[in-house]
Each structure stands twice: as C-alpha cells, then as structure tokens.
Amino acid sequence: TGCDLSRLSVTVKLFEQMGKFYNIFLNEGFTPIRDLWHDYSGVMNKYVEVACGEEVIRGRAAGVDETGALILIDGDGEKRRVIAGDALLL
C-alpha cells in the first residue's frame, strides 16, 4: 500500500470481509464467491505447478469448481481437480 497500517485495523477489515462473504455463502451459495475469485485471481489461464505431497501436477489453471478445488488442464488436455497443495506460477 505504500503506507504503514495498523495490525488491528487490518485484522478488523479482514474479519468484516470474511463475515460479508460468509453471509453471501449462507444466502446465495458458493457461486457468487467463485465468480469473484475468477474475476480477481492472478492465476486464471496461467500455467501453474502444484506440489501435493510427493506428487507434482502441472497445467493451466482453468478455474475453481463448486467445492473450491482448483481445476487444472494438464498436458494431455485432461481436467485435474486439486484440493490442496503448494502452487507456483510457471
């Protein structure tokens, strides 16, 4: 941000936003939240590598499914669901 921020004010704002999105989830489901993630994500349509334990999955980030899993399109054109891992932009 280029300026000093109070930890307390950042924490309060974070919890306010979490409450807002939790209410959206309760009232409208996950779809509006997923749509916002697609709009603001820096990984959409970019190639990523995800380390899931000993397995490494590479592919193009195609979005997030209805459960919150990352969808990757691998080198064979197959969709892969990734529910956990450390992601790295390639």
N, CA, C and O atoms as a CHARMM CRD file, in Angstrom:
* protein
*
  360
    1    1 THR  N      0.81500  -1.21000   0.00000 PROA 1      0.00000
    2    1 THR  CA     0.00000   0.00000   0.00000 PROA 1      0.00000
    3    1 THR  C      0.84900   1.26000   0.00000 PROA 1      0.00000
    4    1 THR  O      0.35900   2.35000  -0.29700 PROA 1      0.00000
    5    2 GLY  N      2.10900   1.10800   0.33000 PROA 2      0.00000
    6    2 GLY  CA     2.97800   2.26900   0.38100 PROA 2      0.00000
    7    2 GLY  C      2.84500   3.08800   1.64900 PROA 2      0.00000
    8    2 GLY  O      3.41700   4.17400   1.74300 PROA 2      0.00000
    9    3 CYS  N      2.09900   2.58800   2.63300 PROA 3      0.00000
   10    3 CYS  CA     1.97100   3.31700   3.89500 PROA 3      0.00000
   11    3 CYS  C      1.86200   2.31800   5.04400 PROA 3      0.00000
   12    3 CYS  O      1.54300   1.14500   4.84700 PROA 3      0.00000
   13    4 ASP  N      2.13700   2.81700   6.24600 PROA 4      0.00000
   14    4 ASP  CA     2.02500   1.97900   7.43000 PROA 4      0.00000
   15    4 ASP  C      0.55900   1.72800   7.74800 PROA 4      0.00000
   16    4 ASP  O     -0.27600   2.62500   7.63800 PROA 4      0.00000
   17    5 LEU  N      0.25900   0.50300   8.14000 PROA 5      0.00000
   18    5 LEU  CA    -1.10500   0.14100   8.52300 PROA 5      0.00000
   19    5 LEU  C     -1.08700  -0.47900   9.91300 PROA 5      0.00000
   20    5 LEU  O     -0.15500  -1.19100  10.28600 PROA 5      0.00000
   21    6 SER  N     -2.12200  -0.19700  10.65500 PROA 6      0.00000
   22    6 SER  CA    -2.27900  -0.78000  11.97300 PROA 6      0.00000
   23    6 SER  C     -2.68500  -2.24500  11.82100 PROA 6      0.00000
   24    6 SER  O     -3.58300  -2.57000  11.04300 PROA 6      0.00000
   25    7 ARG  N     -2.01800  -3.12400  12.57000 PROA 7      0.00000
   26    7 ARG  CA    -2.39700  -4.54600  12.53100 PROA 7      0.00000
   27    7 ARG  C     -3.84500  -4.72000  12.94000 PROA 7      0.00000
   28    7 ARG  O     -4.56700  -5.53900  12.37100 PROA 7      0.00000
   29    8 LEU  N     -4.26500  -3.95000  13.92500 PROA 8      0.00000
   30    8 LEU  CA    -5.63800  -4.05600  14.39800 PROA 8      0.00000
   31    8 LEU  C     -6.62500  -3.67900  13.30400 PROA 8      0.00000
   32    8 LEU  O     -7.60800  -4.38900  13.09400 PROA 8      0.00000
   33    9 SER  N     -6.38400  -2.57400  12.60300 PROA 9      0.00000
   34    9 SER  CA    -7.32700  -2.14700  11.55500 PROA 9      0.00000
   35    9 SER  C     -7.35600  -3.15000  10.39800 PROA 9      0.00000
   36    9 SER  O     -8.41500  -3.39000   9.81600 PROA 9      0.00000
   37   10 VAL  N     -6.21200  -3.73100  10.06200 PROA 10     0.00000
   38   10 VAL  CA    -6.17800  -4.75000   9.00700 PROA 10     0.00000
   39   10 VAL  C     -6.94600  -5.98600   9.45500 PROA 10     0.00000
   40   10 VAL  O     -7.70500  -6.56000   8.67400 PROA 10     0.00000
   41   11 THR  N     -6.75800  -6.39800  10.69700 PROA 11     0.00000
   42   11 THR  CA    -7.45500  -7.56900  11.22600 PROA 11     0.00000
   43   11 THR  C     -8.96200  -7.33300  11.25100 PROA 11     0.00000
   44   11 THR  O     -9.73300  -8.21100  10.86300 PROA 11     0.00000
   45   12 VAL  N     -9.38600  -6.15700  11.70300 PROA 12     0.00000
   46   12 VAL  CA   -10.81300  -5.83100  11.74300 PROA 12     0.00000
   47   12 VAL  C    -11.40100  -5.87600  10.33600 PROA 12     0.00000
   48   12 VAL  O    -12.46800  -6.45600  10.13100 PROA 12     0.00000
   49   13 LYS  N    -10.72000  -5.27500   9.37100 PROA 13     0.00000
   50   13 LYS  CA   -11.21000  -5.25300   7.98900 PROA 13     0.00000
   51   13 LYS  C    -11.27900  -6.67100   7.41500 PROA 13     0.00000
   52   13 LYS  O    -12.22300  -7.01400   6.70300 PROA 13     0.00000
   53   14 LEU  N    -10.27600  -7.48600   7.72900 PROA 14     0.00000
   54   14 LEU  CA   -10.26000  -8.87100   7.26000 PROA 14     0.00000
   55   14 LEU  C    -11.47200  -9.63400   7.78300 PROA 14     0.00000
   56   14 LEU  O    -12.14800 -10.32700   7.02300 PROA 14     0.00000
   57   15 PHE  N    -11.74600  -9.50600   9.07700 PROA 15     0.00000
   58   15 PHE  CA   -12.89500 -10.20200   9.65900 PROA 15     0.00000
   59   15 PHE  C    -14.22800  -9.65300   9.14300 PROA 15     0.00000
   60   15 PHE  O    -15.18700 -10.40700   8.97700 PROA 15     0.00000
   61   16 GLU  N    -14.29000  -8.35000   8.89000 PROA 16     0.00000
   62   16 GLU  CA   -15.50500  -7.78700   8.29500 PROA 16     0.00000
   63   16 GLU  C    -15.76300  -8.41100   6.92700 PROA 16     0.00000
   64   16 GLU  O    -16.89000  -8.79400   6.61400 PROA 16     0.00000
   65   17 GLN  N    -14.71900  -8.50800   6.12000 PROA 17     0.00000
   66   17 GLN  CA   -14.85400  -9.09700   4.78400 PROA 17     0.00000
   67   17 GLN  C    -15.20300 -10.58000   4.85900 PROA 17     0.00000
   68   17 GLN  O    -16.02300 -11.06700   4.08100 PROA 17     0.00000
   69   18 MET  N    -14.58000 -11.29600   5.79500 PROA 18     0.00000
   70   18 MET  CA   -14.91000 -12.71200   5.96500 PROA 18     0.00000
   71   18 MET  C    -16.37700 -12.86800   6.34300 PROA 18     0.00000
   72   18 MET  O    -17.05300 -13.76400   5.83700 PROA 18     0.00000
   73   19 GLY  N    -16.87500 -12.01200   7.22400 PROA 19     0.00000
   74   19 GLY  CA   -18.28400 -12.05400   7.60400 PROA 19     0.00000
   75   19 GLY  C    -19.19700 -11.76900   6.42000 PROA 19     0.00000
   76   19 GLY  O    -20.22400 -12.42500   6.24500 PROA 19     0.00000
   77   20 LYS  N    -18.81800 -10.79800   5.61800 PROA 20     0.00000
   78   20 LYS  CA   -19.59400 -10.44600   4.42500 PROA 20     0.00000
   79   20 LYS  C    -19.69700 -11.65300   3.48700 PROA 20     0.00000
   80   20 LYS  O    -20.78500 -11.99600   3.02600 PROA 20     0.00000
   81   21 PHE  N    -18.56000 -12.29000   3.21000 PROA 21     0.00000
   82   21 PHE  CA   -18.56800 -13.41200   2.27600 PROA 21     0.00000
   83   21 PHE  C    -19.21200 -14.65500   2.88400 PROA 21     0.00000
   84   21 PHE  O    -19.77500 -15.47400   2.15800 PROA 21     0.00000
   85   22 TYR  N    -19.13600 -14.80400   4.19400 PROA 22     0.00000
   86   22 TYR  CA   -19.82500 -15.91600   4.84500 PROA 22     0.00000
   87   22 TYR  C    -21.33600 -15.74700   4.69900 PROA 22     0.00000
   88   22 TYR  O    -22.04600 -16.71700   4.43500 PROA 22     0.00000
   89   23 ASN  N    -21.82800 -14.52000   4.86900 PROA 23     0.00000
   90   23 ASN  CA   -23.25200 -14.25800   4.68600 PROA 23     0.00000
   91   23 ASN  C    -23.68000 -14.49400   3.24000 PROA 23     0.00000
   92   23 ASN  O    -24.75400 -15.04500   2.99500 PROA 23     0.00000
   93   24 ILE  N    -22.85900 -14.08600   2.29000 PROA 24     0.00000
   94   24 ILE  CA   -23.15800 -14.37000   0.87900 PROA 24     0.00000
   95   24 ILE  C    -23.24100 -15.87800   0.67500 PROA 24     0.00000
   96   24 ILE  O    -24.16500 -16.37000   0.02600 PROA 24     0.00000
   97   25 PHE  N    -22.28300 -16.60700   1.22500 PROA 25     0.00000
   98   25 PHE  CA   -22.28300 -18.06200   1.09600 PROA 25     0.00000
   99   25 PHE  C    -23.55300 -18.66800   1.69100 PROA 25     0.00000
  100   25 PHE  O    -24.17100 -19.53600   1.07500 PROA 25     0.00000
  101   26 LEU  N    -23.94500 -18.22000   2.87800 PROA 26     0.00000
  102   26 LEU  CA   -25.13800 -18.76100   3.52300 PROA 26     0.00000
  103   26 LEU  C    -26.41000 -18.46300   2.73100 PROA 26     0.00000
  104   26 LEU  O    -27.30400 -19.30400   2.64300 PROA 26     0.00000
  105   27 ASN  N    -26.48700 -17.26900   2.16000 PROA 27     0.00000
  106   27 ASN  CA   -27.71000 -16.84400   1.47900 PROA 27     0.00000
  107   27 ASN  C    -27.76400 -17.21000  -0.00500 PROA 27     0.00000
  108   27 ASN  O    -28.84300 -17.44100  -0.55000 PROA 27     0.00000
  109   28 GLU  N    -26.59200 -17.26300  -0.66000 PROA 28     0.00000
  110   28 GLU  CA   -26.58500 -17.45400  -2.11200 PROA 28     0.00000
  111   28 GLU  C    -25.75500 -18.64800  -2.56600 PROA 28     0.00000
  112   28 GLU  O    -25.76100 -18.99100  -3.74900 PROA 28     0.00000
  113   29 GLY  N    -25.04800 -19.27900  -1.64700 PROA 29     0.00000
  114   29 GLY  CA   -24.19100 -20.39800  -2.02500 PROA 29     0.00000
  115   29 GLY  C    -22.81000 -19.92400  -2.44400 PROA 29     0.00000
  116   29 GLY  O    -22.46300 -18.75300  -2.29200 PROA 29     0.00000
  117   30 PHE  N    -22.03300 -20.85300  -2.97100 PROA 30     0.00000
  118   30 PHE  CA   -20.63900 -20.58600  -3.30300 PROA 30     0.00000
  119   30 PHE  C    -20.45500 -19.89100  -4.64800 PROA 30     0.00000
  120   30 PHE  O    -19.42500 -19.25600  -4.87000 PROA 30     0.00000
  121   31 THR  N    -21.42300 -19.99600  -5.54400 PROA 31     0.00000
  122   31 THR  CA   -21.26200 -19.47700  -6.91200 PROA 31     0.00000
  123   31 THR  C    -20.84300 -18.01200  -6.97000 PROA 31     0.00000
  124   31 THR  O    -19.90500 -17.70700  -7.70700 PROA 31     0.00000
  125   32 PRO  N    -21.47300 -17.07700  -6.24200 PROA 32     0.00000
  126   32 PRO  CA   -21.03400 -15.68000  -6.34100 PROA 32     0.00000
  127   32 PRO  C    -19.59500 -15.47500  -5.85200 PROA 32     0.00000
  128   32 PRO  O    -18.87100 -14.63100  -6.38100 PROA 32     0.00000
  129   33 ILE  N    -19.19300 -16.23500  -4.86100 PROA 33     0.00000
  130   33 ILE  CA   -17.83100 -16.12400  -4.34200 PROA 33     0.00000
  131   33 ILE  C    -16.84700 -16.67800  -5.36800 PROA 33     0.00000
  132   33 ILE  O    -15.79400 -16.08800  -5.60900 PROA 33     0.00000
  133   34 ARG  N    -17.19200 -17.80300  -5.96500 PROA 34     0.00000
  134   34 ARG  CA   -16.34200 -18.39500  -7.00700 PROA 34     0.00000
  135   34 ARG  C    -16.20500 -17.43700  -8.18900 PROA 34     0.00000
  136   34 ARG  O    -15.11300 -17.27500  -8.73500 PROA 34     0.00000
  137   35 ASP  N    -17.30200 -16.80700  -8.58100 PROA 35     0.00000
  138   35 ASP  CA   -17.24900 -15.86400  -9.70400 PROA 35     0.00000
  139   35 ASP  C    -16.31700 -14.69300  -9.40100 PROA 35     0.00000
  140   35 ASP  O    -15.55800 -14.26400 -10.27000 PROA 35     0.00000
  141   36 LEU  N    -16.36900 -14.17400  -8.17400 PROA 36     0.00000
  142   36 LEU  CA   -15.45400 -13.10100  -7.78300 PROA 36     0.00000
  143   36 LEU  C    -14.00900 -13.58300  -7.79100 PROA 36     0.00000
  144   36 LEU  O    -13.11200 -12.85300  -8.21300 PROA 36     0.00000
  145   37 TRP  N    -13.77800 -14.81300  -7.32700 PROA 37     0.00000
  146   37 TRP  CA   -12.42300 -15.37000  -7.34200 PROA 37     0.00000
  147   37 TRP  C    -11.89900 -15.42200  -8.77600 PROA 37     0.00000
  148   37 TRP  O    -10.75400 -15.05600  -9.04000 PROA 37     0.00000
  149   38 HSD  N    -12.74300 -15.87800  -9.69400 PROA 38     0.00000
  150   38 HSD  CA   -12.33500 -15.92100 -11.10500 PROA 38     0.00000
  151   38 HSD  C    -11.98900 -14.53100 -11.62300 PROA 38     0.00000
  152   38 HSD  O    -11.02800 -14.36500 -12.37500 PROA 38     0.00000
  153   39 ASP  N    -12.77900 -13.52600 -11.21800 PROA 39     0.00000
  154   39 ASP  CA   -12.54100 -12.15800 -11.68200 PROA 39     0.00000
  155   39 ASP  C    -11.22400 -11.57700 -11.16800 PROA 39     0.00000
  156   39 ASP  O    -10.54100 -10.85500 -11.89400 PROA 39     0.00000
  157   40 TYR  N    -10.86300 -11.88700  -9.92100 PROA 40     0.00000
  158   40 TYR  CA    -9.71800 -11.25400  -9.29200 PROA 40     0.00000
  159   40 TYR  C     -8.46500 -12.11400  -9.21100 PROA 40     0.00000
  160   40 TYR  O     -7.40200 -11.62300  -8.83100 PROA 40     0.00000
  161   41 SER  N     -8.57400 -13.36700  -9.55800 PROA 41     0.00000
  162   41 SER  CA    -7.43300 -14.27200  -9.43800 PROA 41     0.00000
  163   41 SER  C     -6.33000 -13.92400 -10.43600 PROA 41     0.00000
  164   41 SER  O     -6.59900 -13.56900 -11.58300 PROA 41     0.00000
  165   42 GLY  N     -5.11700 -14.02900  -9.98600 PROA 42     0.00000
  166   42 GLY  CA    -3.97600 -13.80000 -10.86500 PROA 42     0.00000
  167   42 GLY  C     -3.48500 -15.06000 -11.55200 PROA 42     0.00000
  168   42 GLY  O     -2.48600 -15.02200 -12.27000 PROA 42     0.00000
  169   43 VAL  N     -4.17100 -16.17800 -11.34400 PROA 43     0.00000
  170   43 VAL  CA    -3.68800 -17.42800 -11.94000 PROA 43     0.00000
  171   43 VAL  C     -4.55800 -17.94500 -13.07700 PROA 43     0.00000
  172   43 VAL  O     -4.16500 -18.88100 -13.77200 PROA 43     0.00000
  173   44 MET  N     -5.72700 -17.35500 -13.27800 PROA 44     0.00000
  174   44 MET  CA    -6.61900 -17.85500 -14.31700 PROA 44     0.00000
  175   44 MET  C     -5.92100 -17.88400 -15.67900 PROA 44     0.00000
  176   44 MET  O     -5.32000 -16.90000 -16.10900 PROA 44     0.00000
  177   45 ASN  N     -6.01500 -19.02800 -16.33600 PROA 45     0.00000
  178   45 ASN  CA    -5.44600 -19.26400 -17.66700 PROA 45     0.00000
  179   45 ASN  C     -3.92700 -19.17800 -17.69900 PROA 45     0.00000
  180   45 ASN  O     -3.34000 -19.05500 -18.77400 PROA 45     0.00000
  181   46 LYS  N     -3.28900 -19.23900 -16.55200 PROA 46     0.00000
  182   46 LYS  CA    -1.82800 -19.26800 -16.49900 PROA 46     0.00000
  183   46 LYS  C     -1.38700 -20.67500 -16.11800 PROA 46     0.00000
  184   46 LYS  O     -2.14900 -21.44800 -15.53700 PROA 46     0.00000
  185   47 TYR  N     -0.15500 -20.98500 -16.45600 PROA 47     0.00000
  186   47 TYR  CA     0.38200 -22.31700 -16.14700 PROA 47     0.00000
  187   47 TYR  C      0.94800 -22.32800 -14.73400 PROA 47     0.00000
  188   47 TYR  O      1.69100 -21.43400 -14.32800 PROA 47     0.00000
  189   48 VAL  N      0.57500 -23.35900 -14.00700 PROA 48     0.00000
  190   48 VAL  CA     0.99800 -23.49500 -12.62800 PROA 48     0.00000
  191   48 VAL  C      1.50900 -24.90800 -12.37800 PROA 48     0.00000
  192   48 VAL  O      1.24400 -25.84500 -13.13200 PROA 48     0.00000
  193   49 GLU  N      2.24200 -25.01100 -11.30000 PROA 49     0.00000
  194   49 GLU  CA     2.72500 -26.30000 -10.80500 PROA 49     0.00000
  195   49 GLU  C      2.25600 -26.39400  -9.36500 PROA 49     0.00000
  196   49 GLU  O      2.47400 -25.47300  -8.57800 PROA 49     0.00000
  197   50 VAL  N      1.61800 -27.49600  -9.01700 PROA 50     0.00000
  198   50 VAL  CA     1.11500 -27.67200  -7.66200 PROA 50     0.00000
  199   50 VAL  C      1.76000 -28.91700  -7.06700 PROA 50     0.00000
  200   50 VAL  O      1.65100 -30.01400  -7.61500 PROA 50     0.00000
  201   51 ALA  N      2.42900 -28.73000  -5.94000 PROA 51     0.00000
  202   51 ALA  CA     3.02900 -29.85100  -5.21900 PROA 51     0.00000
  203   51 ALA  C      2.03500 -30.32000  -4.17100 PROA 51     0.00000
  204   51 ALA  O      1.65200 -29.56700  -3.27500 PROA 51     0.00000
  205   52 CYS  N      1.62400 -31.57500  -4.29700 PROA 52     0.00000
  206   52 CYS  CA     0.68400 -32.20700  -3.36200 PROA 52     0.00000
  207   52 CYS  C      1.41700 -33.38300  -2.73800 PROA 52     0.00000
  208   52 CYS  O      1.34000 -34.50400  -3.23900 PROA 52     0.00000
  209   53 GLY  N      2.12000 -33.13200  -1.65500 PROA 53     0.00000
  210   53 GLY  CA     2.94100 -34.18800  -1.07000 PROA 53     0.00000
  211   53 GLY  C      4.07800 -34.52900  -2.02700 PROA 53     0.00000
  212   53 GLY  O      4.86400 -33.65700  -2.39800 PROA 53     0.00000
  213   54 GLU  N      4.16500 -35.78700  -2.42300 PROA 54     0.00000
  214   54 GLU  CA     5.20600 -36.23000  -3.35300 PROA 54     0.00000
  215   54 GLU  C      4.81700 -36.00400  -4.81700 PROA 54     0.00000
  216   54 GLU  O      5.67200 -36.04400  -5.70200 PROA 54     0.00000
  217   55 GLU  N      3.53400 -35.77000  -5.06800 PROA 55     0.00000
  218   55 GLU  CA     3.05100 -35.59000  -6.43900 PROA 55     0.00000
  219   55 GLU  C      3.15000 -34.13500  -6.86000 PROA 55     0.00000
  220   55 GLU  O      2.85900 -33.23400  -6.07300 PROA 55     0.00000
  221   56 VAL  N      3.56200 -33.90300  -8.10100 PROA 56     0.00000
  222   56 VAL  CA     3.60100 -32.56400  -8.68200 PROA 56     0.00000
  223   56 VAL  C      2.69800 -32.57900  -9.91500 PROA 56     0.00000
  224   56 VAL  O      2.86900 -33.39800 -10.81800 PROA 56     0.00000
  225   57 ILE  N      1.73800 -31.66100  -9.93300 PROA 57     0.00000
  226   57 ILE  CA     0.79500 -31.55800 -11.03900 PROA 57     0.00000
  227   57 ILE  C      1.05000 -30.24300 -11.74600 PROA 57     0.00000
  228   57 ILE  O      1.14800 -29.19700 -11.10500 PROA 57     0.00000
  229   58 ARG  N      1.15700 -30.29100 -13.06500 PROA 58     0.00000
  230   58 ARG  CA     1.35800 -29.07900 -13.86100 PROA 58     0.00000
  231   58 ARG  C      0.20100 -28.92600 -14.82800 PROA 58     0.00000
  232   58 ARG  O     -0.33500 -29.91000 -15.33900 PROA 58     0.00000
  233   59 GLY  N     -0.17600 -27.68600 -15.07100 PROA 59     0.00000
  234   59 GLY  CA    -1.24200 -27.44300 -16.02900 PROA 59     0.00000
  235   59 GLY  C     -1.65900 -25.99700 -16.03900 PROA 59     0.00000
  236   59 GLY  O     -1.09500 -25.15400 -15.34100 PROA 59     0.00000
  237   60 ARG  N     -2.67400 -25.72800 -16.86000 PROA 60     0.00000
  238   60 ARG  CA    -3.22600 -24.38400 -16.97900 PROA 60     0.00000
  239   60 ARG  C     -4.39300 -24.26700 -16.01000 PROA 60     0.00000
  240   60 ARG  O     -5.29600 -25.10400 -16.00800 PROA 60     0.00000
  241   61 ALA  N     -4.36900 -23.22800 -15.19300 PROA 61     0.00000
  242   61 ALA  CA    -5.45100 -23.00500 -14.22800 PROA 61     0.00000
  243   61 ALA  C     -6.71200 -22.60300 -14.99100 PROA 61     0.00000
  244   61 ALA  O     -6.74800 -21.58500 -15.68100 PROA 61     0.00000
  245   62 ALA  N     -7.74800 -23.44000 -14.84500 PROA 62     0.00000
  246   62 ALA  CA    -8.98900 -23.22100 -15.58200 PROA 62     0.00000
  247   62 ALA  C    -10.11800 -22.73300 -14.69100 PROA 62     0.00000
  248   62 ALA  O    -11.22400 -22.49300 -15.17600 PROA 62     0.00000
  249   63 GLY  N     -9.86300 -22.58300 -13.40200 PROA 63     0.00000
  250   63 GLY  CA   -10.89800 -22.08700 -12.52200 PROA 63     0.00000
  251   63 GLY  C    -10.99200 -22.87000 -11.23400 PROA 63     0.00000
  252   63 GLY  O    -10.11100 -23.65500 -10.88400 PROA 63     0.00000
  253   64 VAL  N    -12.07800 -22.63200 -10.54700 PROA 64     0.00000
  254   64 VAL  CA   -12.36800 -23.29700  -9.28300 PROA 64     0.00000
  255   64 VAL  C    -13.73900 -23.94600  -9.43700 PROA 64     0.00000
  256   64 VAL  O    -14.66500 -23.32300  -9.95700 PROA 64     0.00000
  257   65 ASP  N    -13.87300 -25.18800  -8.99200 PROA 65     0.00000
  258   65 ASP  CA   -15.16400 -25.85500  -9.12400 PROA 65     0.00000
  259   65 ASP  C    -16.09100 -25.50100  -7.96500 PROA 65     0.00000
  260   65 ASP  O    -15.75300 -24.66700  -7.12600 PROA 65     0.00000
  261   66 GLU  N    -17.25400 -26.13500  -7.92200 PROA 66     0.00000
  262   66 GLU  CA   -18.27100 -25.80300  -6.92100 PROA 66     0.00000
  263   66 GLU  C    -17.87800 -26.17600  -5.50000 PROA 66     0.00000
  264   66 GLU  O    -18.54200 -25.76100  -4.55000 PROA 66     0.00000
  265   67 THR  N    -16.80300 -26.95600  -5.33400 PROA 67     0.00000
  266   67 THR  CA   -16.34000 -27.31300  -3.99500 PROA 67     0.00000
  267   67 THR  C    -15.13400 -26.47400  -3.56200 PROA 67     0.00000
  268   67 THR  O    -14.66400 -26.60600  -2.43200 PROA 67     0.00000
  269   68 GLY  N    -14.63200 -25.61300  -4.45500 PROA 68     0.00000
  270   68 GLY  CA   -13.46600 -24.80600  -4.14800 PROA 68     0.00000
  271   68 GLY  C    -12.15900 -25.40900  -4.62300 PROA 68     0.00000
  272   68 GLY  O    -11.09700 -24.83400  -4.38100 PROA 68     0.00000
  273   69 ALA  N    -12.20700 -26.55600  -5.29500 PROA 69     0.00000
  274   69 ALA  CA   -10.99100 -27.19000  -5.81400 PROA 69     0.00000
  275   69 ALA  C    -10.50500 -26.43900  -7.05500 PROA 69     0.00000
  276   69 ALA  O    -11.30500 -25.99800  -7.88000 PROA 69     0.00000
  277   70 LEU  N     -9.19500 -26.30300  -7.17300 PROA 70     0.00000
  278   70 LEU  CA    -8.59200 -25.70700  -8.35400 PROA 70     0.00000
  279   70 LEU  C     -8.68700 -26.70000  -9.50200 PROA 70     0.00000
  280   70 LEU  O     -8.37100 -27.87700  -9.33100 PROA 70     0.00000
  281   71 ILE  N     -9.11700 -26.24100 -10.66300 PROA 71     0.00000
  282   71 ILE  CA    -9.18900 -27.08500 -11.84900 PROA 71     0.00000
  283   71 ILE  C     -8.00600 -26.73700 -12.74400 PROA 71     0.00000
  284   71 ILE  O     -7.83300 -25.59100 -13.15800 PROA 71     0.00000
  285   72 LEU  N     -7.19300 -27.75700 -13.03500 PROA 72     0.00000
  286   72 LEU  CA    -6.06900 -27.60000 -13.94900 PROA 72     0.00000
  287   72 LEU  C     -6.32800 -28.42600 -15.20300 PROA 72     0.00000
  288   72 LEU  O     -6.89200 -29.51800 -15.13700 PROA 72     0.00000
  289   73 ILE  N     -5.91100 -27.89200 -16.34000 PROA 73     0.00000
  290   73 ILE  CA    -5.92600 -28.65500 -17.58500 PROA 73     0.00000
  291   73 ILE  C     -4.48500 -29.10000 -17.81000 PROA 73     0.00000
  292   73 ILE  O     -3.60200 -28.27500 -18.04600 PROA 73     0.00000
  293   74 ASP  N     -4.25000 -30.42400 -17.73600 PROA 74     0.00000
  294   74 ASP  CA    -2.87500 -30.92700 -17.84300 PROA 74     0.00000
  295   74 ASP  C     -2.41800 -30.98800 -19.29800 PROA 74     0.00000
  296   74 ASP  O     -3.16400 -30.61300 -20.20200 PROA 74     0.00000
  297   75 GLY  N     -1.20600 -31.45400 -19.52000 PROA 75     0.00000
  298   75 GLY  CA    -0.60700 -31.51100 -20.84400 PROA 75     0.00000
  299   75 GLY  C     -1.35300 -32.39300 -21.82600 PROA 75     0.00000
  300   75 GLY  O     -1.19800 -32.22800 -23.03600 PROA 75     0.00000
  301   76 ASP  N     -2.15900 -33.32500 -21.33700 PROA 76     0.00000
  302   76 ASP  CA    -2.96000 -34.20800 -22.19100 PROA 76     0.00000
  303   76 ASP  C     -4.35900 -33.65300 -22.43300 PROA 76     0.00000
  304   76 ASP  O     -5.18200 -34.29700 -23.08500 PROA 76     0.00000
  305   77 GLY  N     -4.63100 -32.45000 -21.90600 PROA 77     0.00000
  306   77 GLY  CA    -5.95000 -31.84500 -22.06700 PROA 77     0.00000
  307   77 GLY  C     -6.97700 -32.34600 -21.07200 PROA 77     0.00000
  308   77 GLY  O     -8.16300 -32.03800 -21.18800 PROA 77     0.00000
  309   78 GLU  N     -6.52400 -33.12300 -20.08800 PROA 78     0.00000
  310   78 GLU  CA    -7.42900 -33.66400 -19.07600 PROA 78     0.00000
  311   78 GLU  C     -7.60400 -32.67600 -17.93200 PROA 78     0.00000
  312   78 GLU  O     -6.65900 -31.99200 -17.53900 PROA 78     0.00000
  313   79 LYS  N     -8.82900 -32.60800 -17.39800 PROA 79     0.00000
  314   79 LYS  CA    -9.08700 -31.76700 -16.22600 PROA 79     0.00000
  315   79 LYS  C     -8.64400 -32.51500 -14.98200 PROA 79     0.00000
  316   79 LYS  O     -8.94500 -33.69500 -14.80500 PROA 79     0.00000
  317   80 ARG  N     -7.92300 -31.80500 -14.12200 PROA 80     0.00000
  318   80 ARG  CA    -7.47100 -32.35300 -12.84000 PROA 80     0.00000
  319   80 ARG  C     -7.96700 -31.44400 -11.73000 PROA 80     0.00000
  320   80 ARG  O     -7.80500 -30.22500 -11.79500 PROA 80     0.00000
  321   81 ARG  N     -8.57200 -32.04200 -10.70900 PROA 81     0.00000
  322   81 ARG  CA    -9.01300 -31.30000  -9.52500 PROA 81     0.00000
  323   81 ARG  C     -7.89200 -31.31900  -8.49300 PROA 81     0.00000
  324   81 ARG  O     -7.34300 -32.37500  -8.18000 PROA 81     0.00000
  325   82 VAL  N     -7.56400 -30.16200  -7.97800 PROA 82     0.00000
  326   82 VAL  CA    -6.53900 -30.06000  -6.94400 PROA 82     0.00000
  327   82 VAL  C     -7.19500 -29.45000  -5.71400 PROA 82     0.00000
  328   82 VAL  O     -7.65000 -28.30600  -5.74200 PROA 82     0.00000
  329   83 ILE  N     -7.23900 -30.23100  -4.62700 PROA 83     0.00000
  330   83 ILE  CA    -7.91400 -29.72600  -3.43200 PROA 83     0.00000
  331   83 ILE  C     -6.95400 -29.16900  -2.39600 PROA 83     0.00000
  332   83 ILE  O     -7.37000 -28.46300  -1.47800 PROA 83     0.00000
  333   84 ALA  N     -5.66100 -29.48400  -2.53700 PROA 84     0.00000
  334   84 ALA  CA    -4.67400 -28.95300  -1.59700 PROA 84     0.00000
  335   84 ALA  C     -3.29500 -29.03700  -2.23900 PROA 84     0.00000
  336   84 ALA  O     -3.04000 -29.90800  -3.07000 PROA 84     0.00000
  337   85 GLY  N     -2.42800 -28.14500  -1.85700 PROA 85     0.00000
  338   85 GLY  CA    -1.05800 -28.17600  -2.35500 PROA 85     0.00000
  339   85 GLY  C     -0.44600 -26.79800  -2.37700 PROA 85     0.00000
  340   85 GLY  O     -1.11300 -25.79800  -2.11400 PROA 85     0.00000
  341   86 ASP  N      0.83300 -26.75900  -2.69400 PROA 86     0.00000
  342   86 ASP  CA     1.56000 -25.50100  -2.82100 PROA 86     0.00000
  343   86 ASP  C      1.67800 -25.17600  -4.30200 PROA 86     0.00000
  344   86 ASP  O      2.29300 -25.92500  -5.06200 PROA 86     0.00000
  345   87 ALA  N      1.08600 -24.05300  -4.71300 PROA 87     0.00000
  346   87 ALA  CA     1.05800 -23.68400  -6.12100 PROA 87     0.00000
  347   87 ALA  C      2.14100 -22.67100  -6.45200 PROA 87     0.00000
  348   87 ALA  O      2.47200 -21.80000  -5.64800 PROA 87     0.00000
  349   88 LEU  N      2.68300 -22.80500  -7.65200 PROA 88     0.00000
  350   88 LEU  CA     3.72400 -21.91500  -8.14600 PROA 88     0.00000
  351   88 LEU  C      3.38700 -21.54900  -9.57700 PROA 88     0.00000
  352   88 LEU  O      3.14100 -22.43000 -10.40000 PROA 88     0.00000
  353   89 LEU  N      3.37300 -20.23900  -9.88900 PROA 89     0.00000
  354   89 LEU  CA     3.18300 -19.82400 -11.28300 PROA 89     0.00000
  355   89 LEU  C      4.40800 -20.19400 -12.09100 PROA 89     0.00000
  356   89 LEU  O      5.53700 -20.00200 -11.63900 PROA 89     0.00000
  357   90 LEU  N      4.19400 -20.71900 -13.27800 PROA 90     0.00000
  358   90 LEU  CA     5.31200 -21.08000 -14.16100 PROA 90     0.00000
  359   90 LEU  C      5.55300 -19.99600 -15.18400 PROA 90     0.00000
  360   90 LEU  O      6.45400 -20.12000 -16.01500 PROA 90     0.00000
